[in-house]
């Protein structure tokens, strides 16, 4: 989930350098995008297979892979570990996406406003994610309990088939928005063409592809099929564990609770999310289209799959210890974001930690030669490091892994490893973007807050 420092005040001056994606790309960029287009589905399938057939042991599945090579049984091995499509899997996923689309479009909503796009468009969005999340979960639970037509373990029972279905949508969506950008773009002035089909497929061309005025691809696919499903997937694995063991381990309960905090926070602050990097900065291509459909639901929920395959009850000391880490992480994450938001809304006329907020007043110029003002906060959490809110993110990620048991294994901590790489890379991108935008003011800010993430270390 995005953090507050990902908010991007509208600056058009540096668009060609730092906004969204490059227009001139290297051979290495093309090759990287091609490899990601081809290999990421196999990586997710590898993670799925390691959990489904090897109790989430990546060591054992790798051992069997090389053993099959030496024994000449590679084909049989690949058949065993490859998920199979089913009509039920496709039917469930088609119903899911259509249901979420109808809820997105027609359930009561507020109207939120995003940041100015690179070409100067200010778009409105239907913001009803929290309501849809609540209604979806109520209907899922009541539907299983009252009608008896399905078990709440239905997601876990069809997880492999759903992996095939989500991949199909991810690729179809990628191709659709690619051709849409050429033939009927929503805002053609916000499109970026590189001249490379591979790069444009991966990074996207359109900034905010839409159908009509309100069905926004980026907001819908990031929030609805993926993040609404996140807690449903966890719940389904918890029910599957109950059917298997006759009870639910406290580790599964703890993980469901910690993930739910993360998800509910996302939807409660959905209006704020409109001004984060995913919506205000990135273009919509395979990176977001396939990522929202496949990467998010299948890798962010690996821990619930792990606990289902490796049930373990934590001691109460361990339970409280892990819960405390998660709650401390959430406190830092949420209060850091709120501090910056409140300072900007009050124009700096607010106290932080009992003292007047300290900040640098910065200015920047847009392409229409208009000068705009902004605030670079140097007190509170933002006086500790430039991205201390990411510490909150990473503590929450750590607690998710620890909820699986205090022993180290790759699958429980995969999300922490992934998020660490992602956030460190994002810090680097943010440094370049803000330096280009604020110039000397950013130099002053870096002097006032010298550490990027961890004081005295980084």
N, C-alpha and C positions, 0 to 999 in steps of 0.2 A: 504494500500500500504506500502511497505517496506521502511525503512529509512536507511540512509547511515551507521549508526553504526551497521547494520546487516551484513555488509561486513565481510567475514570470511577468513583471510589469511590462505593459506593451511598449516595446522598443523596436522600431522598424529599421533603424539606422544600420544595425549590424546583421540584418537578416541573412544576406548572402554568405556571411562568414560563419554564423553561429546558430541560425534558426533552423531547427528541424532536421535537416539533412543537407548533404553537399550537392552541388550541381555539377562540379567537375570532380571526377573520381579516378583513382588509380587502378592499376591491374590487381593490386593486392586487395582493394576494396571489392572488386568484382568477384575475385576468387573466394574471399571470405563469405560474401553473400550467397554464392552458389553452394558452398559447403554447408552453410546453415540451412538453406532451403532443402537440401537433400538429406542431411544427416540428423537434424533435430527430431524428426519423427521416430527414427530408429533409437535415439537416445531415450526418449520417453518410453518407447516400447521395451527397451532394455530394463529400465527401472520397474516397469509394470511386471515384466517376466520374472525379475529377481525376487519380487515380493510374492507373486502368485505361485511360483514353482519352487522357490528356494528360501522361503520364509524371510525375504528381504535381505538375503546375503549376496552381495555383489561378488564376493570372493568365490563363492561356490559356483555361481553361474559362469563366471570367467573361467574357472577351472574346467568345468564341463565343456565349455566352448573349445578350449584348446585340446581337451581329451578327444572330442569328436573329430577334430582335425587330424589328429594322429591315428585315430581308429577308422577313418574314412566314413564316419557316420554324421557328417556335418548337415546333410539334407534332413535327416531324421531329427536332429537336434533343433534345427531352425523351424521345422513344422511344429515341434512340441512347444516352443517358446513364443510363437507368433500368435497374436490374438486373432480370433476368427470373427468375421462379420455375421450378424444374424438379423432377420427381419424384425425381431423384437427390439434389438438394440437400436436399429435405425428408427423404428416407430417411436420408441421412448424419446429419443433425442429430437426428432422432428416435432413431436408434441411439446416437448420442453421449450424449444426455441420459439415456437409459435405462441405458446402460452405467455412466455415472458415478453414477447413483442407486443401482444395485445394488452398486457398489463402496463407496459411502458407507455403505450400510446393512449390508453383509454381510462386507466385508473386515475382518480383525482390526484393532481400534482400542483406543486408550486412552479413558478417560472424563474429559473436562474439565468444569470448573464455571465458569459465567459470573458476572457481577456480579448483584447483586440488581436486579430489575426495578423500575419505578416503584411497582408495587403490592406489592412485597416478595417476589416469587417468585425463588427461586434455581434455575436450570435446569442440567441436565447435557447434555453434547454428545458425540457420537462424534468423536474426534479421530484421524483416520487419513490426513490429506491428503498427507503426505510419502510414505507407503507407496503410496497410490493414484497419486500423480504418477510415482513410479519405475516401478510396474507398467504404467501406461498407456503410458509412453514405450517401455518394452521391448517390449510387445505391438505397438505401432504400427510400430516398426522391424523386428521379427522378422516380423510379418505381411506387410509389403511385401517383405522380403528373401527369405523362405522360400516363401511361397505364390505370390507374383507376381500376386495377384489385384488389386492396386492399387499405384499409385506413391505414394511419400511426398509427392509434389507434389499429391496429391488435394485437399488443402484449398485451395491456391492456384488449382487448376484449376476449382474450384466456388465461388470466393469470393463472386461476385455472387449466386448462388442461395442460398448460406448466409446472406447478408445478409437476404434475404426471409424465410427460415425462422426466423432468430433474432428478427426483428421480430414475426412472428406469435406466437411463444412469449412474447415480452416483453409484448405487449398482452393475450394470453389470460391470462397469469399475473396481470397487474394487475387484470383484471376478476374473476378467480377469488378472489383474496385480499380484494377489496373486498366481495363478497357473502358470503364465508366469515366476515368480521368481523361481519356482521349476523346470520347464521343459525347458525353453529357455530364461534364463536371458541375458540381454545385456552385463553386466559386473558382472559375478558371484562373483568376488573377492570383490565387493562393497555391496553384499547382507548381511543382518543381519537376522538371524533366532532366535527366542526366544524360540521355542518349544510350544508356545501357539497360536493356530489358531486365537482366538479372538484378541489377541494383535497384531499379524502380519497382520491381515486383517485391523485393524484400523490404525496402525502406518506405515504399509508398510514394505516390505522386500527389494525391489530393490531401489537403490539410484537414478539412472537415467534410468528408463525403456524407451526403444526406439523400434521403428520399422524401420529397416534399420539404416543408419548412421545419418539421420538428423531429423526424426520425433520424437521429444522429448516430452514425455507425460507431464512432469511437466511444461515446458515452454508453450506448446500449451494449455493445459486445464486451466492453471491459467490465461493466457493472452487473449485467443481468445473467447471461448464460453461465458466466464464470464465478463471480463473487457471491451471488445469491446461492449458487449451487454448492459453494465451499462448505457451508455449515450443514447443508442437506447431505452431502457426501459423508461428512464426519458422523452425522446422526445415523446414516445407513450402516456404516461400519460398526457403530456401537450396537445397533440392533442385531446385526449379524453376529457380533461377539456374544450377545445375550443368548441367541439361539444356539450357539455353539457350546457355551460354558454354563448357561443357566444363570449367569450374573454378568454385570458390567464392571470391569476393573476400575479402581479409582484413577488409574493413569489415563484411561479413556475418558472418564468424566472430566478430569482436569484439562486434558487437551481440548475437548469440545468447548469447555468454558473459556479457555484462553483464546482460542480461535474465534469464538463468538464475539468476544470483546473487540477484537481486531476488525471483524466484519461489520458489526453494528456501528462502530465508530466511523468506518468508511461511509456508510449510508447516512448516518446522522449528520455528518459534515459533507454531504454530497455536493452542496452548493459551493463549498470551498474547493472541492476537487476539480471544479471547472477551471480553476486558475493554476492547475499544476501541470507538470511537464508533459504528461500523457495527452492531455487535451489541448493545451496552449502551445505546445512546442513540436511534438512528433507528428509526422505524416502517417497516413493509414495504409500500411501494406502488410506483408506477411508477418513482420515483426509484431504488430499488434493484432492482426486478424487471426492468424494461426495461434499466436501466443495466448490470446484471450480464450479461444475455443479449446485448446489442448494443453498448452504448457501450464496455464494457471490451475485449472481443476485437477490435473493429474500429478503435478509436482508439489503444489502447495498443500495437498492432502496426503502426502506420502506417510506422514507420521501416524495418521489414523489407520492406514493400511498396515503399517509396521506393528502397531499395538494389537490389531486384530490377529495378525499372524504370530505375534510373540507376546501373548498376554502376561502382564506383570502388574502386581499390586504394589504400590509404593508404601513404604513406612509412612506413618503420619508426619514424622519429622521431615522426610524427603518431600512429601506432598506439600507441606506448608512452606518449605524452603523454595521449591520450584514456583509455587504460587506467588510467593513474595517477589521473586526475581521478575516474574511476568508483570505483576502489578506495578513494581517500581519502574520497569521499562515503559509501561503504558503511561504512567504519571509523567515521566520525562518527555516522552513523545508528545503527549497531548498538551502539557503546560508550555513546553517550548514553542509549539505551533501557536498556541493562544497568545503567548507574550508578543510575538511578532505581529500577529493579526490585530491585537488591541492597540499596540503602539501606532500602527499605521492608521487605524480608524480614528484614534484620538489625536493624531498629528503630534504624538510624543508627549501629550499632557496626561501622563499617567505614572503611577508609582509601580516599580518592580522590586519585589523583595524588600519593601518598606522604604525605598529611596526613589527619587525621581529617575525616570528612565534616561539612560545615556545613549546617545546615538550620533551619527554623522548625517547631516543633511546633504544629500547628493542630488545632482541634476544630470539629465541626459537629453540628447536631441534626437528627434525622430526624423524620418525622411522628408517630412513636410516643413522642416526647419523650425518646428515648435519645440520649446524647451519645457521639460517636465521635471517635477521634483519627486524625490523619494527619500526614504529613511533607511539607513543601515544601522541596525540595533547593535549596541556594544555592551549591553548589561543583561542581567539575568542569565539564563542558559546560553544566550548568544554572546556573552562576554567570556564564557569558558572556552568555547571553540566556535568556529564558523558553522559547524554542522553538528552541534551537540545533540540535536534532535535525533540524529542517526544512532546515537548511543542508545536511546530509548528503543528504536527499531530493533537494534541488534540484541539488546537484552531480552526483548520479547521473543525474538527468533531463538535465542539460547534456551529460554524457558520451554518453548515448544519441543526442542530436542530432548531436554532433560525430563520432560513429562513421560517420555518413552522408557525411562530407566536411567540411572546415573552412570551406567557403563557406556563406553563410547562405541558407536557403530555408525557406518557411513550414512545409511538412509535417514535415521532420525535427525542428523545434523546436516543433511544435504541442503535444506532450506537456509540454514545459517551460513553455510559456505557460499551458496549462490548469492544471497543478499549482501554479504560482505564484499564480494567481487563487484556486484552491481553498484553498491553505494560508493565504494572507493572510486570506481570509474565515473560515477555521477559527480563526485566532488571535483575531479579533474575537469570535467566538462563545464561545471558551474564556474570554476576559477577562470577558465578562458572566456566564457560568455560574459561574466560580470566585469572582467578586466576590459574587454572590448566596449562594454556598455558605459561603465562609470568612469573609466580612465583614472585620473588622479584621486578621485574620491575612493575608488576601490583600493588604491595603494594606501591611503590613510586608514581605511578600514582594516586592511591586513596588518598594518603596524599596530593598531589598537587591539586586534584579536589575532595574534600570530599563529595560533594552532588551528589546523583544519578540522581535526576530529578529536584526538586524544591529547590533552595537555602534556607538554614536555616529551611527547613521543612522535605525534604526527599532526 
